């Protein structure tokens, strides 16, 4: 093999690694957020690479990105572990989400049109079906679509995108709580939000959304009590 051929082969390998890395990062991130990989789980570069049929380089890159999001802890000479859920980060995300989404539904209560309301009704119907089937994973996916739809219709899709990295730890709690608690209360809260928007009741829509996003304040202590090892309860650094 000539030097030029070797350089070309190395370039192709690096290109494949760059393509594989983001996909692997998204797959691992989703598994952590959904709780398929629980806090404390040790992640081996070798095992992950073998499991996904990739080299170790994209695995290493994915671990670094996940560490930057506080989803894994990379411990030198010890290994990489799925991080605990940071309670302070959960509370901060809930606070920010409430402020943003309360304003979003106030905007919608004054201008939501029939086609959009029909879309919300469809999402509610799908959520109800997920509840009836006892399918929390589908419900959480539809819950995400519901909130994104509200933000997009209010012209705040970019604001919703900004919230995504902020609410990562909150999303982890949502998946855990959905597996442990009945979903009918969340469904009823969504129905209340839609009903107040349909009626043009801005104050009612804001109250309904604030109530909905404060539900985690009731659920979180019970989840922590049931799974204390999954949580980092240290106070946020000033």
For each residue, the residues with C-beta under 8 A, 3 or more apart:
1: 5 6 9
2: 5 6
3: 6 7
4: 7 8
5: 1 2 8 9
6: 1 2 3 9 10
7: 3 4 10 11
8: 4 5 11 12
9: 1 5 6 12 13
10: 6 7 13 14
11: 7 8 14 15
12: 8 9 15 16
13: 9 10 16 17 55
14: 10 11 17 18
15: 11 12 18 19
16: 12 13 19 20
17: 13 14 20 21 55 57 58 61
18: 14 15 21 22
19: 15 16 22 23
20: 16 17 23 24 54 58
21: 17 18 24 25 57 58 61 62
22: 18 19 25 26
23: 19 20 26 27
24: 20 21 27 28 48 52 54 58 59 62
25: 21 22 28 29 61 62 65 66
26: 22 23 29 30
27: 23 24 30 31 52
28: 24 25 31 32 37 43 48 62 66
29: 25 26 32 33 66 69 71
30: 26 27 33 34
31: 27 28 34 36 37
32: 28 29 35 36 37 66 71 72 82 172
33: 29 30 71 168 171 172 175
34: 30 31 137 175
35: 32 38 172 175 176 179
36: 31 32
37: 28 31 32 41 43 82
38: 35 41 82 230
39: 82 83 84 85 229 230 231
40: 81 82 84 229 230
41: 37 38 81 82
42: 79 80 81
43: 28 37 47 48 63 72 79 80 81 82
44: 47 48 79 80
45: 48 49 56 59 60 63 80
46: 49 50 56
47: 43 44 50 51
48: 24 28 43 44 45 51 52 59 62
49: 45 46 52 53 54 55 56 59
50: 46 47 53
51: 47 48
52: 24 27 48 49 59
53: 49 50
54: 20 24 49 58 59
55: 13 17 49 58 59
56: 45 46 49 59 60
57: 17 21 60 61
58: 17 20 21 24 54 55 61 62
59: 24 45 48 49 52 54 55 56 62 63
60: 45 56 57 63 64
61: 17 21 25 57 58 64 65
62: 21 24 25 28 48 58 59 65 66
63: 43 45 59 60 66 67 72 74 80
64: 60 61 67 68 74
65: 25 61 62 68 69
66: 25 28 29 32 62 63 69 71 72
67: 63 64 70 71 72 73 74 80
68: 64 65
69: 29 65 66 165 168
70: 67 83 86 89 168 169
71: 29 32 33 66 67 82 83 168
72: 32 43 63 66 67 80 81 82 83
73: 67 80 81 82 83
74: 63 64 67 80
75: 78 79 80 81
76:
77:
78: 75
79: 42 43 44 75
80: 42 43 44 45 63 67 72 73 74 75
81: 40 41 42 43 72 73 75
82: 32 37 38 39 40 41 43 71 72 73
83: 39 70 71 72 73 86 232
84: 39 40 229 230 231 232
85: 39 90 169 172 173 176 230 231 232
86: 70 83 89 90 169 231 232
87: 90 91 220 224 231 232 233
88: 91 92 234 235 236
89: 70 86 92 93 168 169 170 236
90: 85 86 87 93 94 169 170 173 216 220
91: 87 88 94 95
92: 88 89 95 96 166 236
93: 89 90 96 97 163 166 167 168 169 170
94: 90 91 97 98 170 213 214 216 217
95: 91 92 98 99
96: 92 93 99 100 163 166 167
97: 93 94 100 101 163 166 167 170 213
98: 94 95 101 102 209 210 213 214
99: 95 96 102 103
100: 96 97 103 104 151 156 159 163
101: 97 98 104 105 147 150 151 209 213
102: 98 99 105 106 206 209 210
103: 99 100 106 107 206
104: 100 101 107 108 150 151 154 156 159 209
105: 101 102 108 109 150 154 193 196 197 202 205 206 208 209
106: 102 103 109 110 202 205 206
107: 103 104 110 111 154 155 156
108: 104 105 111 112 150 153 154 197 205
109: 105 106 112 196 197 199 200 201 202 204 205
110: 106 107 200 202
111: 107 108
112: 108 109 116 117 153 197 198
113: 116 117
114: 117 118
115: 118 119
116: 112 113 119 120 149 153
117: 112 113 114 120 121 194 197 198
118: 114 115 121 122
119: 115 116 122 123 149
120: 116 117 123 124 146 149 194 197
121: 117 118 124 125 194
122: 118 119 125 126
123: 119 120 126 127 142 145 146 149
124: 120 121 127 128 146 187 190 191 194
125: 121 122 128 129
126: 122 123 129 130 138 142
127: 123 124 130 131 139 142 143 146 183 187 190
128: 124 125 131 132 187
129: 125 126 132 133
130: 126 127 133 135 136 138 139 142 183
131: 127 128 134 135 139 183 184 187
132: 128 129
133: 129 130 138
134: 131
135: 130 131 138 139
136: 130 139 140 175 178 179 183
137: 34 140 141 175 178
138: 126 130 133 135 141 142
139: 127 130 131 135 136 142 143 178 183 186 187
140: 136 137 143 144 174 175 178
141: 137 138 144 145
142: 123 126 127 130 138 139 145 146
143: 127 139 140 146 147 174 186 190
144: 140 141 147 148
145: 123 141 142 148 149
146: 120 123 124 127 142 143 149 150 190
147: 101 143 144 150 151 160
148: 144 145 151 152 157 160
149: 116 119 120 123 145 146 152 153
150: 101 104 105 108 146 147 153 154 193
151: 100 101 104 147 148 154 156 157 159 160
152: 148 149 155 156 157 160
153: 108 112 116 149 150
154: 104 105 107 108 150 151
155: 107 152
156: 100 104 107 151 152 159 160
157: 148 151 152 160 161
158: 161 162
159: 100 104 151 156 162 163
160: 147 148 151 152 156 157 163 164
161: 157 158 164
162: 158 159 166
163: 93 96 97 100 159 160 166 167
164: 160 161 167 168
165: 69 168
166: 92 93 96 97 162 163
167: 93 96 97 163 164 170 171
168: 33 69 70 71 89 93 164 165 171 172
169: 70 85 86 89 90 93 172 173
170: 89 90 93 94 97 167 173 174 216
171: 33 167 168 174 175
172: 32 33 35 85 168 169 175 176
173: 85 90 169 170 176 177 216 219 220 223
174: 140 143 170 171 177 178 216
175: 33 34 35 136 137 140 171 172 178 179
176: 35 85 172 173 179 180 223 227 230
177: 173 174 180 181 216 219 220 222 223
178: 136 137 139 140 174 175 181 183
179: 35 136 175 176
180: 176 177 222 223 226
181: 177 178 185 219 222
182: 185
183: 127 130 131 136 139 178 186 187
184: 131 187 188
185: 181 182 188 189 215
186: 139 143 183 189 190 212 215
187: 124 127 128 131 139 183 184 190 191
188: 184 185 191 192
189: 185 186 192 193 208 211 212 215
190: 124 127 143 146 186 187 193 194 212
191: 124 187 188 194 195
192: 188 189 195 196 208 211 212
193: 105 150 189 190 196 197 205 208 209 212
194: 117 120 121 124 190 191 197 198
195: 191 192 198 199 208
196: 105 109 192 193 199 201 204 205 207 208
197: 105 108 109 112 117 120 193 194 200 201 205
198: 112 117 194 195
199: 109 195 196 204
200: 109 110 197
201: 109 196 197 204 205
202: 105 106 109 110 205 206
203: 206 207
204: 109 196 199 201 207 208
205: 105 106 108 109 193 196 197 201 202 208 209
206: 102 103 105 106 202 203 209 210
207: 196 203 204 210 211
208: 105 189 192 193 195 196 204 205 211 212
209: 98 101 102 104 105 193 205 206 212 213
210: 98 102 206 207 213 214
211: 189 192 207 208 214 215
212: 186 189 190 192 193 208 209 215
213: 94 97 98 101 209 210 216
214: 94 98 210 211 217 218
215: 185 186 189 211 212 218 219
216: 90 94 170 173 174 177 213 219 220
217: 94 214 220
218: 214 215 221 222
219: 173 177 181 215 216 222 223
220: 87 90 173 177 216 217 223 224
221: 218 224 225
222: 177 180 181 218 219 225 226
223: 173 176 177 180 219 220 226 227
224: 87 220 221 227 228 230 231 233
225: 221 222 228
226: 180 222 223
227: 176 223 224 230 231
228: 224 225 231
229: 39 40 84
230: 38 39 40 84 85 176 224 227
231: 39 84 85 86 87 224 227 228
232: 83 84 85 86 87
233: 87 224
234: 88
235: 88
236: 88 89 92
237:
238:
